[in-house]
Amino acid sequence: MNLHEECLLRYLKRPDELSYSTEILKLNNFILEKQFIMKNFVAKSFLISYTEK
């Protein structure tokens, strides 16, 4: 079960904790976005700078 499924299940069990589950998903998406940027853009820019000099 992934994080999104766990948050949905948590919401279905305890609807009053929706804001908590939403914050967890926001944080998870933020982390995934940062990892994507680091992997695809930062690493490539260093590679380009290294090969050009």
N, CA, C and O atoms as a Tinker XYZ file with bonds, in Angstrom:
   212  protein
     1  N      0.844000   -1.165000    0.000000    73     2
     2  CA     0.000000    0.000000    0.000000    64     1     3
     3  C      0.899000    1.241000    0.000000    63     2     4     5
     4  O      1.800000    1.355000    0.831000    81     3
     5  N      0.656000    2.165000   -0.928000    73     3     6
     6  CA     1.477000    3.374000   -0.974000    64     5     7
     7  C      0.905000    4.462000   -0.067000    63     6     8     9
     8  O     -0.153000    4.299000    0.540000    81     7
     9  N      1.621000    5.556000    0.005000    73     7    10
    10  CA     1.254000    6.623000    0.931000    64     9    11
    11  C     -0.117000    7.207000    0.625000    63    10    12    13
    12  O     -0.877000    7.508000    1.546000    81    11
    13  N     -0.445000    7.372000   -0.645000    73    11    14
    14  CA    -1.743000    7.937000   -1.013000    64    13    15
    15  C     -2.883000    7.012000   -0.579000    63    14    16    17
    16  O     -3.917000    7.474000   -0.098000    81    15
    17  N     -2.690000    5.736000   -0.747000    73    15    18
    18  CA    -3.701000    4.774000   -0.311000    64    17    19
    19  C     -3.854000    4.779000    1.215000    63    18    20    21
    20  O     -4.964000    4.687000    1.739000    81    19
    21  N     -2.723000    4.886000    1.912000    73    19    22
    22  CA    -2.774000    4.926000    3.371000    64    21    23
    23  C     -3.514000    6.170000    3.858000    63    22    24    25
    24  O     -4.301000    6.099000    4.802000    81    23
    25  N     -3.263000    7.300000    3.216000    73    23    26
    26  CA    -3.953000    8.532000    3.612000    64    25    27
    27  C     -5.448000    8.450000    3.320000    63    26    28    29
    28  O     -6.262000    8.913000    4.119000    81    27
    29  N     -5.808000    7.875000    2.202000    73    27    30
    30  CA    -7.222000    7.707000    1.887000    64    29    31
    31  C     -7.886000    6.780000    2.893000    63    30    32    33
    32  O     -8.986000    7.061000    3.369000    81    31
    33  N     -7.232000    5.694000    3.213000    73    31    34
    34  CA    -7.777000    4.767000    4.201000    64    33    35
    35  C     -7.910000    5.441000    5.563000    63    34    36    37
    36  O     -8.903000    5.243000    6.262000    81    35
    37  N     -6.925000    6.224000    5.933000    73    35    38
    38  CA    -6.984000    6.961000    7.203000    64    37    39
    39  C     -8.165000    7.929000    7.210000    63    38    40    41
    40  O     -8.872000    8.059000    8.209000    81    39
    41  N     -8.367000    8.609000    6.068000    73    39    42
    42  CA    -9.500000    9.534000    5.965000    64    41    43
    43  C    -10.831000    8.804000    6.086000    63    42    44    45
    44  O    -11.744000    9.280000    6.761000    81    43
    45  N    -10.943000    7.657000    5.438000    73    43    46
    46  CA   -12.191000    6.897000    5.498000    64    45    47
    47  C    -12.472000    6.402000    6.917000    63    46    48    49
    48  O    -13.626000    6.318000    7.336000    81    47
    49  N    -11.420000    6.080000    7.640000    73    47    50
    50  CA   -11.602000    5.621000    9.016000    64    49    51
    51  C    -11.889000    6.785000    9.961000    63    50    52    53
    52  O    -12.709000    6.670000   10.872000    81    51
    53  N    -11.205000    7.907000    9.733000    73    51    54
    54  CA   -11.343000    9.072000   10.635000    64    53    55
    55  C    -11.447000   10.347000    9.805000    63    54    56    57
    56  O    -10.441000   11.024000    9.594000    81    55
    57  N    -12.633000   10.682000    9.334000    73    55    58
    58  CA   -12.794000   11.865000    8.469000    64    57    59
    59  C    -12.348000   13.175000    9.121000    63    58    60    61
    60  O    -12.003000   14.124000    8.418000    81    59
    61  N    -12.351000   13.238000   10.432000    73    59    62
    62  CA   -11.933000   14.465000   11.107000    64    61    63
    63  C    -10.433000   14.719000   10.996000    63    62    64    65
    64  O     -9.973000   15.807000   11.343000    81    63
    65  N     -9.666000   13.754000   10.525000    73    63    66
    66  CA    -8.224000   13.917000   10.361000    64    65    67
    67  C     -7.837000   14.237000    8.916000    63    66    68    69
    68  O     -6.709000   13.977000    8.498000    81    67
    69  N     -8.760000   14.790000    8.173000    73    67    70
    70  CA    -8.487000   15.103000    6.770000    64    69    71
    71  C     -7.330000   16.084000    6.624000    63    70    72    73
    72  O     -6.475000   15.904000    5.756000    81    71
    73  N     -7.291000   17.102000    7.448000    73    71    74
    74  CA    -6.215000   18.089000    7.323000    64    73    75
    75  C     -4.849000   17.452000    7.590000    63    74    76    77
    76  O     -3.871000   17.794000    6.925000    81    75
    77  N     -4.772000   16.541000    8.544000    73    75    78
    78  CA    -3.518000   15.844000    8.836000    64    77    79
    79  C     -3.075000   15.014000    7.633000    63    78    80    81
    80  O     -1.913000   15.072000    7.231000    81    79
    81  N     -3.995000   14.246000    7.060000    73    79    82
    82  CA    -3.666000   13.418000    5.897000    64    81    83
    83  C     -3.265000   14.287000    4.711000    63    82    84    85
    84  O     -2.360000   13.932000    3.955000    81    83
    85  N     -3.928000   15.411000    4.549000    73    83    86
    86  CA    -3.601000   16.325000    3.456000    64    85    87
    87  C     -2.194000   16.882000    3.622000    63    86    88    89
    88  O     -1.453000   17.005000    2.647000    81    87
    89  N     -1.831000   17.213000    4.837000    73    87    90
    90  CA    -0.485000   17.735000    5.089000    64    89    91
    91  C      0.581000   16.680000    4.807000    63    90    92    93
    92  O      1.651000   16.997000    4.287000    81    91
    93  N      0.289000   15.438000    5.147000    73    91    94
    94  CA     1.235000   14.354000    4.853000    64    93    95
    95  C      1.425000   14.216000    3.344000    63    94    96    97
    96  O      2.551000   14.065000    2.872000    81    95
    97  N      0.335000   14.266000    2.592000    73    95    98
    98  CA     0.432000   14.154000    1.141000    64    97    99
    99  C      1.181000   15.346000    0.539000    63    98   100   101
   100  O      1.975000   15.172000   -0.385000    81    99
   101  N      0.942000   16.531000    1.046000    73    99   102
   102  CA     1.658000   17.708000    0.562000    64   101   103
   103  C      3.154000   17.566000    0.803000    63   102   104   105
   104  O      3.967000   17.846000   -0.079000    81   103
   105  N      3.501000   17.135000    1.988000    73   103   106
   106  CA     4.916000   16.949000    2.317000    64   105   107
   107  C      5.549000   15.886000    1.432000    63   106   108   109
   108  O      6.661000   16.069000    0.938000    81   107
   109  N      4.854000   14.788000    1.233000    73   107   110
   110  CA     5.361000   13.712000    0.382000    64   109   111
   111  C      5.549000   14.202000   -1.055000    63   110   112   113
   112  O      6.570000   13.908000   -1.677000    81   111
   113  N      4.589000   14.937000   -1.581000    73   111   114
   114  CA     4.702000   15.460000   -2.942000    64   113   115
   115  C      5.853000   16.456000   -3.055000    63   114   116   117
   116  O      6.546000   16.487000   -4.072000    81   115
   117  N      6.059000   17.268000   -2.020000    73   115   118
   118  CA     7.165000   18.221000   -2.007000    64   117   119
   119  C      8.502000   17.490000   -2.061000    63   118   120   121
   120  O      9.396000   17.880000   -2.812000    81   119
   121  N      8.634000   16.452000   -1.283000    73   119   122
   122  CA     9.871000   15.665000   -1.267000    64   121   123
   123  C     10.111000   15.009000   -2.624000    63   122   124   125
   124  O     11.231000   15.022000   -3.135000    81   123
   125  N      9.062000   14.438000   -3.204000    73   123   126
   126  CA     9.198000   13.813000   -4.518000    64   125   127
   127  C      9.592000   14.831000   -5.584000    63   126   128   129
   128  O     10.414000   14.543000   -6.454000    81   127
   129  N      9.002000   16.020000   -5.510000    73   127   130
   130  CA     9.323000   17.073000   -6.468000    64   129   131
   131  C     10.785000   17.491000   -6.346000    63   130   132   133
   132  O     11.469000   17.660000   -7.356000    81   131
   133  N     11.268000   17.659000   -5.113000    73   131   134
   134  CA    12.669000   18.048000   -4.901000    64   133   135
   135  C     13.618000   16.966000   -5.401000    63   134   136   137
   136  O     14.652000   17.272000   -5.995000    81   135
   137  N     13.271000   15.703000   -5.163000    73   135   138
   138  CA    14.115000   14.603000   -5.647000    64   137   139
   139  C     14.162000   14.597000   -7.172000    63   138   140   141
   140  O     15.214000   14.362000   -7.765000    81   139
   141  N     13.023000   14.856000   -7.801000    73   139   142
   142  CA    12.960000   14.899000   -9.259000    64   141   143
   143  C     13.838000   16.016000   -9.800000    63   142   144   145
   144  O     14.595000   15.819000  -10.751000    81   143
   145  N     13.732000   17.185000   -9.188000    73   143   146
   146  CA    14.541000   18.326000   -9.632000    64   145   147
   147  C     16.026000   18.031000   -9.454000    63   146   148   149
   148  O     16.826000   18.281000  -10.356000    81   147
   149  N     16.387000   17.506000   -8.309000    73   147   150
   150  CA    17.797000   17.192000   -8.052000    64   149   151
   151  C     18.320000   16.163000   -9.042000    63   150   152   153
   152  O     19.436000   16.286000   -9.546000    81   151
   153  N     17.521000   15.161000   -9.315000    73   151   154
   154  CA    17.960000   14.078000  -10.189000    64   153   155
   155  C     18.052000   14.524000  -11.644000    63   154   156   157
   156  O     19.002000   14.164000  -12.339000    81   155
   157  N     17.082000   15.299000  -12.114000    73   155   158
   158  CA    16.992000   15.599000  -13.540000    64   157   159
   159  C     17.591000   16.933000  -13.969000    63   158   160   161
   160  O     17.977000   17.082000  -15.129000    81   159
   161  N     17.677000   17.888000  -13.082000    73   159   162
   162  CA    18.154000   19.194000  -13.504000    64   161   163
   163  C     19.493000   19.571000  -12.881000    63   162   164   165
   164  O     20.401000   20.001000  -13.592000    81   163
   165  N     19.627000   19.423000  -11.601000    73   163   166
   166  CA    20.861000   19.819000  -10.932000    64   165   167
   167  C     22.018000   18.935000  -11.379000    63   166   168   169
   168  O     23.098000   19.439000  -11.688000    81   167
   169  N     21.806000   17.651000  -11.415000    73   167   170
   170  CA    22.872000   16.733000  -11.823000    64   169   171
   171  C     23.280000   16.990000  -13.267000    63   170   172   173
   172  O     24.466000   16.928000  -13.591000    81   171
   173  N     22.325000   17.275000  -14.133000    73   171   174
   174  CA    22.641000   17.533000  -15.533000    64   173   175
   175  C     23.360000   18.856000  -15.705000    63   174   176   177
   176  O     24.239000   18.965000  -16.559000    81   175
   177  N     23.012000   19.869000  -14.915000    73   175   178
   178  CA    23.692000   21.150000  -15.055000    64   177   179
   179  C     25.151000   21.040000  -14.631000    63   178   180   181
   180  O     26.016000   21.668000  -15.240000    81   179
   181  N     25.439000   20.252000  -13.598000    73   179   182
   182  CA    26.824000   20.037000  -13.201000    64   181   183
   183  C     27.571000   19.256000  -14.277000    63   182   184   185
   184  O     28.741000   19.527000  -14.547000    81   183
   185  N     26.915000   18.317000  -14.872000    73   183   186
   186  CA    27.529000   17.530000  -15.928000    64   185   187
   187  C     27.845000   18.423000  -17.125000    63   186   188   189
   188  O     28.928000   18.327000  -17.704000    81   187
   189  N     26.916000   19.278000  -17.491000    73   187   190
   190  CA    27.141000   20.196000  -18.614000    64   189   191
   191  C     28.274000   21.154000  -18.298000    63   190   192   193
   192  O     29.148000   21.375000  -19.136000    81   191
   193  N     28.273000   21.723000  -17.110000    73   191   194
   194  CA    29.329000   22.644000  -16.735000    64   193   195
   195  C     30.687000   21.939000  -16.711000    63   194   196   197
   196  O     31.698000   22.515000  -17.111000    81   195
   197  N     30.703000   20.726000  -16.254000    73   195   198
   198  CA    31.957000   19.976000  -16.181000    64   197   199
   199  C     32.499000   19.685000  -17.563000    63   198   200   201
   200  O     33.704000   19.810000  -17.784000    81   199
   201  N     31.648000   19.301000  -18.501000    73   199   202
   202  CA    32.128000   18.933000  -19.821000    64   201   203
   203  C     32.465000   20.127000  -20.684000    63   202   204   205
   204  O     33.253000   20.001000  -21.621000    81   203
   205  N     31.883000   21.299000  -20.391000    73   203   206
   206  CA    32.168000   22.473000  -21.201000    64   205   207
   207  C     33.516000   23.105000  -20.851000    63   206   208   209
   208  O     34.119000   23.751000  -21.708000    81   207
   209  N     33.996000   22.944000  -19.645000    73   207   210
   210  CA    35.231000   23.622000  -19.223000    64   209   211
   211  C     36.449000   22.830000  -19.504000    63   210   212
   212  O     37.557000   23.274000  -19.203000    81   211
